[in-house]
Amino acid sequence: MMAISEKEYIDLKEYWDFQRKKEYNKELLKDSTEKMHGRLFTGAGQAVSTDEIFDMVWSKLPENQLEEPPKHWIPRDDKLKKWNEVHNEKDNKKFNR
């Protein structure tokens, strides 16, 4: 799937804004959990998967506590980029970090 077209975005602005808000928060959480890799262990001494941590936290995060993405934020997922956003991962890192 390509980026969101201008017409799609205008027609379903509320929907797309919420999808992008969720994605922004997923990216933040994923980045945070990746930093925990190899730092959390079960009682048996096995490392806890960062995917498990992500799934556990994400499933408990209330939608009303999601943060709004900054105006300049560009999703990593091409399907959630707007028609007018940069489609180059290198350029996106400049905006997102």
C-alpha positions as CSV (number, residue, x, y, z in Angstrom):
1,M,0.0,0.0,0.0
2,M,1.2,3.5,-0.8
3,A,1.0,6.6,1.3
4,I,-2.3,8.2,2.3
5,S,-3.6,10.3,-0.6
6,E,-4.6,13.9,0.0
7,K,-8.2,13.0,-0.8
8,E,-8.2,10.0,1.6
9,Y,-6.7,12.1,4.3
10,I,-9.2,15.0,3.9
11,D,-12.2,12.6,3.7
12,L,-11.1,10.6,6.8
13,K,-8.9,13.0,8.7
14,E,-10.0,12.0,12.1
15,Y,-9.5,8.3,11.3
16,W,-6.0,8.8,9.8
17,D,-4.9,11.2,12.6
18,F,-5.8,8.5,15.2
19,Q,-4.1,5.7,13.2
20,R,-1.0,7.9,13.0
21,K,-1.2,8.8,16.7
22,K,-1.3,5.1,17.6
23,E,1.7,4.4,15.3
24,Y,3.7,7.2,16.9
25,N,3.1,5.7,20.3
26,K,3.9,2.2,19.1
27,E,7.2,3.5,17.7
28,L,8.0,5.2,21.0
29,L,7.2,2.0,23.0
30,K,9.1,-0.2,20.5
31,D,12.2,2.0,20.8
32,S,12.0,2.0,24.6
33,T,11.6,-1.8,24.8
34,E,14.5,-2.4,22.4
35,K,16.7,-0.5,24.9
36,M,15.8,-3.2,27.5
37,H,17.1,-6.0,25.4
38,G,19.2,-8.4,27.5
39,R,18.4,-6.4,30.7
40,L,15.3,-8.2,32.0
41,F,15.2,-11.8,33.1
42,T,12.6,-14.3,34.4
43,G,13.0,-15.9,37.8
44,A,14.6,-18.8,35.9
45,G,17.3,-16.5,34.5
46,Q,16.1,-16.4,30.9
47,A,16.0,-13.1,29.1
48,V,12.6,-11.7,28.5
49,S,11.7,-11.0,24.9
50,T,11.4,-7.3,24.0
51,D,8.4,-8.3,21.8
52,E,6.7,-9.8,24.9
53,I,7.4,-6.6,26.9
54,F,6.0,-4.5,24.1
55,D,2.9,-6.6,23.7
56,M,2.3,-6.6,27.5
57,V,2.7,-2.8,27.9
58,W,0.8,-2.0,24.6
59,S,-2.2,-4.1,25.6
60,K,-2.5,-2.2,28.9
61,L,-2.0,1.3,27.6
62,P,-5.3,3.2,27.6
63,E,-6.1,5.1,24.4
64,N,-6.7,8.3,26.3
65,Q,-3.1,8.2,27.5
66,L,-1.5,8.2,24.0
67,E,0.7,11.1,23.2
68,E,0.2,13.3,20.3
69,P,2.9,13.1,17.7
70,P,5.0,16.2,17.1
71,K,4.0,18.1,13.9
72,H,7.2,17.2,12.1
73,W,6.9,13.4,12.9
74,I,6.9,11.0,9.9
75,P,5.8,7.4,10.5
76,R,8.3,4.7,9.6
77,D,5.4,2.7,8.0
78,D,4.8,3.9,4.4
79,K,1.1,3.1,4.7
80,L,0.7,5.8,7.3
81,K,2.6,8.5,5.6
82,K,0.7,11.4,4.1
83,W,1.0,12.2,0.4
84,N,3.3,15.1,1.1
85,E,5.7,13.4,3.5
86,V,9.3,12.4,2.7
87,H,9.5,8.7,1.7
88,N,13.2,8.2,2.3
89,E,14.2,6.4,5.6
90,K,17.4,8.5,5.8
91,D,15.5,11.7,5.6
92,N,12.8,10.5,8.0
93,K,15.5,9.9,10.7
94,K,16.4,13.6,10.5
95,F,12.8,14.5,11.2
96,N,12.1,11.9,13.8
97,R,15.2,11.9,16.0
